[in-house]
């Protein structure tokens, strides 16, 4: 039926419709509701119709994940990320489309949901293990490893109501990673525990990937997405972008600020910002050391002077700041900018950057008021393509030469 | 979903693992697909029509979960040792006390002498009733009580009410030990008819599981089902031959009473244990000069249809609606 070329996760044209507002959840309210529905039945015949009080949580979802690959899902709150995960785990069923999951699916969503506070850690391991589909024998053989990973050895026979929330989550997480899944669905749980435990979790996830587990990962932690995922989807109701992680992060940040209407600040509106090359062409990808210019058109609705223009460049995958510089309007020789005027500001620069995805952020600071009047996040995104460096961020313009000093 | 076999997760050859950490391949896709090739596929589509057989199979594969959930309930009850013991003994004893009181009052009013076997019948039936009432009472809220779990992790939701029934079955087992010690002194007959007892228990358990499943599902959508159920349970004891026998209702009343699907189970227990009656034969009794037919063989079939029918209905109902659970939460 299946071959090894079939992906671990296959999502085809999936859409999920939800009902908004109040539900009748008692028999007392059922009768009037039934009468209403009976009166409406004749009108709805298609599958994909939308009633007045219904909405699409996600639509047009299409993606696949192969074994040994990780897909990140990013998007603003309420964009349908959790709905997508619930569809993948079968908790929700799609209104349209189809999902195919191969093998054992484990979800790292609320990893301690099955815990009972009055039971000991050990008892809860067996309970939660069973909830996640492990057999008694599996839990027996993995128990030591689960306890060791969770770092709660000393308290394993203490009721979990005495645990700190961190211990609780660590134990839950530890059970979940011992399920031995083929597909792993993760929802923002890597923020569990302290730094060292988080590191351990990320390492465990990477190990899963090496073992061939397919991973779907939802997070607001762009760094974690960058570390773990091979590609990412940006969703906001429907998929907005699908591709390399860095570009996805740029696209996601663009989503938060609506491009078409411009970015509204206090007294300043940035009507457009882009990265261009010297010939004025819009640039999305460039080679290292290419001459570039970030230009932004600003409309002033109040007269302003004594401004500082800020340019920040960050690496999209981990938010590493690679440039953060300011210039004042005095230095630029600008006096008062009158209300109603529009100015174009250009930051000419050279991208001494190595391979990766970068984000440009633009800000205007009011020196008199002592606050920022506008931040444009991101003002532009840039992908640097080169295949010579292994890591790092700065292109040091390295020229490598070899001289033979002595010959045998 | 049956768990994938461990062979799928065979450890990576060392060469491959070290290769993937080589600097030149760091951003290159690691093609490890050959390592994993599970054959089972779960298709999640808008309509999932699963056969009853598949649902029962799913329950069987999740027996460890049922066991763990039931063990959780029992452990928590017995953590407070007094409470736990009281639950399995005290509740039925209260019912026995009430039943005896009713009988004594009847004796005082009618002047008919009280037979010790009648007390024995009350003792015998009190424990199954306590089991049934306990299972239904806790089971009706079993899905709503576990909503955090239900909305986060997928497993067949029917395991929740069924686990409640299993945990109450544990109390019934404790109760039966008590019965075993007492009944010989209250006129129980040692006969081959005792072999009917396990079947009666099976019918009772299946019926309880079926009703629990239906009610737990209904309670999710209509939260007042729980309260209605409690009221019905309180009244139920008057429409079920627990404190009395069906013969006391006269010829027509007895027949009417047996329409209650629980009645054949309780009367079957009484007749097989207290009268040594083979349930494949009709049984009648003389009551104030009138012959009352208190058992007919088809009652067995009637109760079985109710029991297995309600379980089938419950399983299908939960399966058809379980994708709504997360939405209603």
Boltz contact constraints between the chains, C-beta under 6 A:
constraints:
  - contact:
      token1: [A, 2]
      token2: [B, 39]
      max_distance: 6.0
  - contact:
      token1: [A, 2]
      token2: [B, 41]
      max_distance: 6.0
  - contact:
      token1: [A, 4]
      token2: [B, 37]
      max_distance: 6.0
  - contact:
      token1: [A, 25]
      token2: [B, 223]
      max_distance: 6.0
  - contact:
      token1: [A, 26]
      token2: [B, 222]
      max_distance: 6.0
  - contact:
      token1: [A, 26]
      token2: [B, 223]
      max_distance: 6.0
  - contact:
      token1: [A, 26]
      token2: [B, 224]
      max_distance: 6.0
  - contact:
      token1: [A, 27]
      token2: [B, 222]
      max_distance: 6.0
  - contact:
      token1: [A, 27]
      token2: [B, 224]
      max_distance: 6.0
  - contact:
      token1: [A, 66]
      token2: [B, 33]
      max_distance: 6.0
  - contact:
      token1: [A, 67]
      token2: [B, 33]
      max_distance: 6.0
  - contact:
      token1: [A, 67]
      token2: [B, 36]
      max_distance: 6.0
  - contact:
      token1: [A, 68]
      token2: [B, 30]
      max_distance: 6.0
  - contact:
      token1: [A, 68]
      token2: [B, 32]
      max_distance: 6.0
  - contact:
      token1: [A, 68]
      token2: [B, 33]
      max_distance: 6.0
  - contact:
      token1: [A, 86]
      token2: [B, 326]
      max_distance: 6.0
  - contact:
      token1: [A, 89]
      token2: [B, 154]
      max_distance: 6.0
  - contact:
      token1: [A, 90]
      token2: [B, 44]
      max_distance: 6.0
  - contact:
      token1: [A, 90]
      token2: [B, 154]
      max_distance: 6.0
  - contact:
      token1: [A, 91]
      token2: [B, 154]
      max_distance: 6.0
  - contact:
      token1: [A, 91]
      token2: [B, 326]
      max_distance: 6.0
  - contact:
      token1: [A, 92]
      token2: [B, 323]
      max_distance: 6.0
  - contact:
      token1: [A, 92]
      token2: [B, 326]
      max_distance: 6.0
  - contact:
      token1: [A, 93]
      token2: [B, 323]
      max_distance: 6.0
  - contact:
      token1: [A, 94]
      token2: [B, 46]
      max_distance: 6.0
  - contact:
      token1: [A, 95]
      token2: [B, 46]
      max_distance: 6.0
  - contact:
      token1: [A, 98]
      token2: [B, 45]
      max_distance: 6.0
  - contact:
      token1: [A, 99]
      token2: [B, 44]
      max_distance: 6.0
  - contact:
      token1: [A, 100]
      token2: [B, 41]
      max_distance: 6.0
  - contact:
      token1: [A, 100]
      token2: [B, 43]
      max_distance: 6.0
  - contact:
      token1: [A, 101]
      token2: [B, 42]
      max_distance: 6.0
  - contact:
      token1: [A, 102]
      token2: [B, 38]
      max_distance: 6.0
  - contact:
      token1: [A, 102]
      token2: [B, 41]
      max_distance: 6.0
  - contact:
      token1: [A, 103]
      token2: [B, 4]
      max_distance: 6.0
  - contact:
      token1: [A, 103]
      token2: [B, 38]
      max_distance: 6.0
  - contact:
      token1: [A, 104]
      token2: [B, 3]
      max_distance: 6.0
  - contact:
      token1: [A, 104]
      token2: [B, 4]
      max_distance: 6.0
  - contact:
      token1: [A, 109]
      token2: [B, 152]
      max_distance: 6.0
  - contact:
      token1: [A, 110]
      token2: [B, 152]
      max_distance: 6.0
  - contact:
      token1: [A, 113]
      token2: [B, 148]
      max_distance: 6.0
  - contact:
      token1: [A, 113]
      token2: [B, 149]
      max_distance: 6.0
  - contact:
      token1: [A, 113]
      token2: [B, 152]
      max_distance: 6.0
  - contact:
      token1: [A, 114]
      token2: [B, 149]
      max_distance: 6.0
  - contact:
      token1: [A, 116]
      token2: [B, 72]
      max_distance: 6.0
  - contact:
      token1: [A, 118]
      token2: [B, 76]
      max_distance: 6.0
  - contact:
      token1: [A, 126]
      token2: [B, 68]
      max_distance: 6.0
  - contact:
      token1: [A, 127]
      token2: [B, 68]
      max_distance: 6.0
  - contact:
      token1: [A, 127]
      token2: [B, 72]
      max_distance: 6.0
  - contact:
      token1: [A, 130]
      token2: [B, 64]
      max_distance: 6.0
  - contact:
      token1: [A, 130]
      token2: [B, 65]
      max_distance: 6.0
  - contact:
      token1: [A, 130]
      token2: [B, 68]
      max_distance: 6.0
  - contact:
      token1: [A, 131]
      token2: [B, 153]
      max_distance: 6.0
  - contact:
      token1: [A, 133]
      token2: [B, 3]
      max_distance: 6.0
  - contact:
      token1: [A, 135]
      token2: [B, 64]
      max_distance: 6.0
  - contact:
      token1: [A, 136]
      token2: [B, 64]
      max_distance: 6.0
  - contact:
      token1: [A, 180]
      token2: [B, 9]
      max_distance: 6.0
  - contact:
      token1: [A, 182]
      token2: [B, 4]
      max_distance: 6.0
  - contact:
      token1: [A, 182]
      token2: [B, 36]
      max_distance: 6.0
  - contact:
      token1: [A, 182]
      token2: [B, 38]
      max_distance: 6.0
  - contact:
      token1: [A, 212]
      token2: [B, 32]
      max_distance: 6.0
  - contact:
      token1: [A, 212]
      token2: [B, 35]
      max_distance: 6.0
  - contact:
      token1: [A, 212]
      token2: [B, 36]
      max_distance: 6.0
  - contact:
      token1: [A, 390]
      token2: [B, 23]
      max_distance: 6.0
